[in-house]
Amino acid sequence: MVPLKLSELISQDDLQTKVTEIGKKITEQFKGEELTAICVLKGSCLYFADLVRSIDLDIQCEFFGVSSYGASTHSSGEVKTTLDLTVPLEGKNVLLVEDIVDTGLTMNFLKKNIEARMPKKLVTTSLLFKPAALKTECYIDHVGFEIENRFVVGYGLDYQGFYRNLPYIAQSSDFN
Ligand code: 5GP
């Protein structure tokens, strides 16, 4: 593993507080209804695991694999499906859970892909959002934290497959 020079950006406590807050809002938004929550692999695995446990609804958990960075630290602009959903979404309330919106290309690809499956309602959340990196208009219903345009790892986000298990978000001074 190539070690990165990292500094903490968002603490474990701040992550938990924010995830609980977003979970409460989503619970209110879909009160009395069922929800299909989609974890976008692999980066949103930890956010998803904490978020679904903060939502007090009957939730069906599903997994959608996409890849846009490869082994690089910059988005390739090309989004590939690596694992498709296995359930129909027609007529369902869907929550799309992303780790980070950078250029916005992945989120827009996912929204288009899910809308085409005719859900009743689609709500999106991204733990992190880099407004300065956007290359296209991209609306997200629930954003955890807006951050600067720096490469970050931890809490599910990786560098070459590593650092996903850091319990906090760290920023790297090795790139940009
Ligand atoms: P976008 O399509 O918005 O450019 O990129 C979205 C995907 O790129 C995210 O789901 C994430 O996997 C990856 N990504 C974007 N920014 C970062 C970052 O700062 N750190 C890491 N580890 N991944 C990122």
Residues whose N, C-alpha, C, O or C-beta is under 5 A from the ligand:
A	BS01	5GP	G43 S68 Y69 S75 I100 V101 D102 T103 G104 L105 T106 M107 R150 F151 V152 V153 L157 D158 Y159
